[in-house]
Amino acid sequence: MPFTTRLGTANAYDNALANIMQRQSSLSALQENLTSGKKIIRASDDPTGAAQAERAITRLARIQTDQRALASQRDSISQAESTLGSVNDALQSFRELVASAGNASFTAQERKSVAQQLSGYRDQVFAMANSKDTNGLPLFSALGSALAPFVGPQGLPQDYTFAGQPGQVASNEVSIPNTLDGDRAFMHVPARDGVYNVSLTNVAAPPHALTTSGVTLTDPLSVTGSSYTISSFDTTTVPGTVTYVITDNSSGATIPGTASYTAANFAVKEIPGLSLSIQGAPAAGDTLTVDPRPSIFSVMDDAIKAIGNAPDGNAAQQAVGQALHNIDLGMSQISSVRGQAGDLLNRADNISATQDKRSIQVEGDRSAAEDLDMVKGVAAFQNQQTGYQAALQSYGQVQKLSLFNYIS
């Protein structure tokens, strides 16, 4: 029976060898992919996918950097918020001690003792206002300040100052400020806060006595920030009426005042943008001084000085009333800034959650671009390995074929 056979040639050998080498190279590449877990080892494997993966890696690095910065900012704001809480606690203790000084049975020595205790709280509050974070930066530096933002006491008229730029740094989509506006928390602006201290000079001997309410802000646009002296009281010329003169201590200008004088109680409303009420029967030589207080520290100093130096119960009552009124205004201001700190912490939590979601999304993009599907990778490797083994076996069989083998 006739038959034919295919004889191996040099060309067949070369083609078979090239096929084997190509299969070996593909098998090696698949093994490298499986070992690394990535389908892109070199940019030349897939230039487009490599570029996508590189962009995703860059975005992930940026997110991680922003998250680390945000964590540091959050720690600083959290520390500032906690410090403001401690300040309010100290002010509350100060307030309670001030109220105790109004006890009519206290002697001058006992009031001096109270004043010494009040000094300790004032020092605590001042130190906390100059607190620093773990990096040594002020917690209340606003838009920028010296390492000790609050300086004082100094000479009048501004006995305490804020050594910086007032204002609150704005947040953005990836960060929050790492400081709070200390000027807003601890310093006072007359037209904004209306914090004034009223001191009395009585010329008549006890039991003659006067006391006043705290100053009320009635028209912020009219407030000049000047201090005023109220004097020349007259309650006898016109029955049921009291007259007085208000002097602007900055310009020297005078303003005549008249009020209905009923049951030894009348209101002074002629001071631009401000008002207060006076209780008692004023004598002709009595003088009231109305001073803007530039800071919560000034308010505390006023209380310490007035209570410690009060010559009698009436002076102590006046000092206590003014201190309580102004401390309440100061605590409200500090609580407002503390509320801003809480808002910033909430914003930090929201930013962090958003960044985490964004990180998951970007990581998915990176994985899709460069990570290997292990199931498909293993299947491809096994198929390639099977083909490679078959090629080796077939090559071994073909290699045995030659003309001499045929002839023999």
C-alpha positions in Angstrom: 0.0 0.0 0.0 1.5 3.3 -1.0 2.2 5.8 1.7 3.8 9.2 2.1 5.8 10.8 4.9 6.8 14.3 5.8 10.5 14.8 6.1 11.9 17.3 8.6 13.8 20.2 7.0 15.9 23.0 8.4 13.1 25.4 7.8 10.7 23.2 9.8 13.2 23.0 12.6 13.6 26.7 12.7 9.8 27.3 12.7 9.3 24.8 15.4 12.1 26.3 17.5 10.7 29.8 17.1 7.3 28.7 18.1 8.7 27.0 21.2 10.7 30.1 22.2 7.6 32.3 21.6 5.5 30.0 23.8 8.2 30.0 26.5 8.4 33.8 26.5 4.6 34.0 26.8 4.6 31.4 29.6 7.3 33.4 31.4 5.3 36.6 31.1 2.2 35.0 32.4 4.2 33.6 35.3 5.5 37.1 36.1 2.0 38.4 36.0 0.8 35.7 38.4 3.8 36.3 40.7 3.2 40.1 40.9 -0.5 39.9 40.8 -0.5 42.6 38.1 -1.4 42.5 34.4 0.9 45.5 33.7 4.5 45.0 34.7 6.1 47.5 32.4 4.5 50.6 30.8 5.1 48.9 27.4 2.7 46.1 28.3 -0.2 48.5 28.1 0.7 52.2 27.8 -2.9 53.4 28.3 -3.6 51.2 31.3 -0.2 52.2 32.8 -1.0 55.9 32.5 -4.4 55.3 34.1 -2.8 53.4 36.9 -0.2 56.1 37.4 -2.8 58.8 37.6 -4.8 56.8 40.2 -1.6 56.2 42.3 -0.9 59.9 42.2 -4.4 60.7 43.3 -4.2 58.2 46.1 -1.0 59.7 47.4 -2.5 63.1 47.3 -5.6 61.9 49.3 -3.4 60.3 51.9 -1.3 63.5 52.3 -4.5 65.6 52.6 -5.9 63.1 55.2 -2.7 63.3 57.3 -2.9 67.1 57.2 -6.6 67.0 58.1 -5.9 64.8 61.0 -3.3 67.3 62.3 -5.7 70.2 61.8 -8.5 68.3 63.5 -6.3 67.6 66.5 -5.4 71.3 66.9 -9.0 72.4 66.6 -10.1 69.7 69.1 -7.5 70.9 71.5 -8.6 74.5 71.0 -12.2 73.6 71.6 -11.3 71.7 74.7 -9.2 74.7 75.9 -12.2 77.0 75.4 -14.3 74.6 77.5 -11.7 74.9 80.3 -11.7 78.7 79.9 -15.5 78.7 80.4 -15.1 76.5 83.4 -12.6 78.9 84.9 -14.8 81.9 84.2 -17.7 80.2 85.8 -15.7 79.6 88.9 -14.5 83.2 88.8 -18.1 84.3 88.4 -19.2 82.3 91.5 -16.4 83.8 93.5 -17.3 87.3 92.4 -20.9 86.7 93.4 -19.8 85.6 96.9 -18.0 88.9 97.3 -21.3 90.7 97.2 -22.1 89.3 100.7 -23.0 92.4 102.8 -21.4 90.9 105.8 -17.9 90.6 104.2 -15.2 92.8 105.7 -12.7 94.7 103.6 -10.1 92.0 104.5 -12.4 89.2 103.3 -13.0 91.0 100.0 -9.2 91.3 99.6 -8.9 87.6 100.1 -11.5 87.0 97.5 -9.6 89.3 95.1 -6.5 87.2 95.6 -8.3 84.0 94.6 -9.8 85.8 91.6 -6.2 86.7 90.5 -5.4 83.0 90.2 -8.3 82.4 87.9 -7.3 85.4 85.8 -3.8 84.0 85.4 -5.3 80.6 84.4 -7.5 82.1 81.7 -4.7 84.3 80.3 -2.3 81.3 80.1 -5.0 79.2 78.4 -5.6 82.0 75.8 -1.9 81.7 74.9 -2.0 77.8 74.7 -0.1 76.1 71.9 -0.7 72.8 70.0 1.7 69.9 69.9 3.7 71.6 67.2 4.3 74.7 69.4 1.9 76.9 67.4 -0.8 79.1 69.1 -4.2 77.6 69.2 -5.8 81.1 68.9 -3.6 82.9 66.4 -6.5 83.8 64.0 -5.0 84.8 60.6 -1.5 84.9 62.1 0.0 86.1 65.3 3.1 86.1 67.6 3.8 82.9 69.5 2.1 84.6 72.4 -1.0 86.1 70.8 -2.2 88.0 73.9 0.0 90.6 75.6 -0.7 92.4 78.8 -1.5 94.1 81.0 -0.2 97.2 79.4 -0.8 100.9 79.8 -4.2 102.4 79.1 -6.3 102.8 77.0 -5.6 99.3 75.6 -4.5 97.3 78.6 -4.5 94.0 76.7 -3.7 93.6 73.0 -3.9 90.8 70.4 -0.6 90.5 68.7 -1.9 89.3 65.4 -4.3 89.6 62.5 -8.0 89.0 63.6 -10.2 86.8 61.5 -10.9 83.1 60.9 -9.1 81.1 58.2 -11.6 79.5 55.8 -12.1 75.8 55.2 -11.9 74.2 51.8 -13.0 70.8 50.4 -10.0 68.9 51.8 -8.9 70.9 54.9 -10.0 73.0 57.9 -8.1 75.7 59.8 -5.7 74.6 62.5 -6.3 77.7 64.6 -9.3 79.7 65.9 -9.9 83.5 66.0 -8.5 84.3 69.4 -9.3 88.0 68.9 -13.0 87.2 68.5 -13.0 84.9 71.5 -11.1 87.0 74.1 -11.0 90.6 72.8 -13.9 93.0 72.8 -15.0 95.6 70.3 -17.3 98.3 71.8 -19.7 98.5 68.8 -19.9 94.7 68.5 -19.8 93.5 72.1 -20.8 96.5 74.2 -18.6 95.5 77.1 -18.2 98.6 79.4 -17.3 99.0 83.1 -19.1 101.6 85.2 -17.2 102.9 88.2 -18.5 105.3 90.9 -17.1 108.1 92.9 -19.4 109.1 95.8 -18.7 112.3 97.5 -21.3 112.0 100.2 -20.7 109.7 103.2 -22.7 106.5 103.8 -25.6 105.7 103.9 -25.5 107.6 100.6 -25.2 105.0 97.9 -25.5 104.5 94.1 -25.4 101.4 92.0 -25.8 101.0 88.2 -26.9 98.3 85.8 -24.5 96.9 83.2 -24.3 98.9 80.0 -26.6 97.9 77.2 -25.8 98.2 73.5 -28.8 100.0 71.9 -27.4 101.1 68.5 -24.0 99.7 67.4 -23.7 102.1 64.5 -23.7 105.1 66.9 -21.1 103.7 69.3 -17.8 105.6 69.3 -15.7 103.5 71.6 -15.0 106.5 73.8 -15.1 106.5 77.6 -17.6 108.9 79.3 -18.1 110.7 82.6 -21.5 111.4 84.0 -21.6 114.1 86.6 -23.4 117.3 87.7 -26.5 115.5 89.0 -29.4 117.6 90.0 -32.6 116.1 91.4 -34.0 119.2 93.2 -34.5 121.9 90.5 -37.4 120.1 88.8 -39.3 117.7 91.0 -39.5 114.1 89.5 -36.7 114.9 87.1 -32.9 114.4 87.3 -30.4 116.3 85.1 -26.8 115.5 84.5 -23.9 116.1 82.1 -22.2 113.5 80.0 -18.7 114.2 78.9 -16.9 112.4 76.1 -13.4 111.9 77.6 -11.8 111.5 74.1 -13.1 114.7 72.5 -14.2 116.7 75.6 -17.6 117.3 74.1 -20.5 117.4 76.6 -24.1 116.1 76.2 -26.8 117.4 78.6 -29.1 114.6 79.9 -32.5 114.5 81.5 -34.5 111.6 82.8 -37.6 110.9 84.8 -36.6 110.3 88.4 -39.0 107.9 90.0 -38.4 106.0 93.2 -34.7 106.8 93.0 -34.3 104.9 89.7 -33.6 106.5 86.3 -32.2 105.5 82.9 -29.3 107.3 81.1 -29.9 107.1 77.3 -28.0 110.0 75.9 -24.6 108.1 75.5 -24.3 107.4 71.7 -25.5 103.8 71.1 -25.5 102.9 74.8 -27.8 103.0 77.9 -27.7 102.1 81.6 -29.9 102.6 84.6 -28.9 104.1 87.9 -30.4 103.2 91.3 -30.1 105.5 94.2 -30.2 109.2 95.0 -27.3 110.9 93.3 -25.6 113.8 95.0 -24.3 116.9 93.2 -20.7 115.7 93.4 -21.2 112.1 92.4 -19.3 110.9 89.3 -19.8 107.9 87.1 -17.2 106.8 84.6 -18.2 104.5 81.7 -15.1 102.8 80.1 -15.0 100.3 77.2 -13.2 97.1 78.3 -10.9 95.7 75.5 -10.9 92.1 76.6 -12.2 89.5 79.0 -8.9 89.8 80.9 -9.7 93.5 81.4 -13.1 92.6 82.8 -11.4 90.2 85.3 -8.8 92.8 86.3 -11.6 95.3 86.9 -13.4 92.8 89.2 -10.2 92.0 91.1 -9.3 95.6 91.6 -12.7 96.9 92.4 -13.6 94.1 94.9 -10.2 94.1 96.5 -10.2 97.9 97.0 -13.9 98.4 97.8 -14.2 100.7 100.8 -17.7 99.6 101.7 -20.5 97.3 100.8 -22.0 99.7 98.3 -18.8 99.8 96.3 -18.5 96.0 96.5 -22.1 95.7 95.2 -21.3 97.9 92.2 -18.1 96.0 91.4 -19.9 92.7 91.7 -22.8 93.8 89.5 -20.5 95.1 86.7 -18.3 92.0 86.8 -21.2 89.6 86.6 -22.7 91.5 83.7 -19.5 91.7 81.7 -18.3 88.2 82.5 -21.6 86.9 81.1 -21.0 88.8 77.9 -17.5 87.5 77.7 -18.6 83.9 78.3 -21.2 84.2 75.6 -18.5 85.4 73.2 -16.2 82.5 74.1 -19.1 80.0 73.7 -19.8 81.3 70.3 -16.2 80.7 69.1 -16.3 77.3 70.8 -19.4 76.6 68.7 -17.4 77.5 65.6 -14.8 75.0 66.7 -17.5 72.3 66.9 -18.7 73.2 63.4 -15.1 72.8 62.1 -14.8 69.4 63.8 -18.0 68.3 62.1 -16.7 69.5 58.8 -13.5 67.6 59.3 -15.4 64.4 59.9 -17.4 65.0 56.7 -14.3 65.7 54.7 -12.6 62.6 56.1 -15.6 60.4 55.2 -15.7 61.9 51.7 -12.0 61.4 51.2 -12.3 57.8 52.3 -15.0 57.2 49.7 -13.0 58.9 47.1 -10.0 56.8 48.0 -12.0 53.6 47.5 -13.2 54.8 44.1 -9.7 55.7 43.0 -8.2 52.5 44.3 -10.9 50.7 42.2 -9.7 52.6 39.1 -6.1 51.7 39.8 -7.0 48.1 40.4 -9.0 47.9 37.2 -6.1 49.4 35.2 -3.2 47.3 36.5 -4.3 44.4 38.7 -4.6 40.9 37.3 -7.8 38.9 37.4 -6.3 35.8 39.1 -8.9 33.4 37.8 -8.3 34.4 34.3 -4.5 34.6 34.9 -4.3 31.1 36.2 -6.4 29.8 33.3 -4.3 31.5 30.7 -1.1 30.3 32.4 -2.4 26.7 32.4 -3.4 26.9 28.7 -0.1 28.4 27.8 1.7 25.7 29.8 -0.2 22.9 28.1 0.6 24.4 24.6 4.2 24.8 25.5 4.5 21.2 26.7 2.8 20.0 23.5 5.1 22.0 21.4 8.1 20.5 23.1 6.8 17.0 22.6 6.0 17.5 19.0 9.4 19.1 18.4 11.0 16.1 20.0 9.2 13.7 17.6 9.9 15.8 14.5 13.5 16.1 15.4 13.9 12.3 15.1 12.8 12.5 11.4 15.6 12.5 8.8 16.3 10.9 5.4 18.8 8.5 7.1 16.2 7.4 9.5 13.8 6.8 6.6 16.4 4.8 4.5 17.3 2.6 7.5 
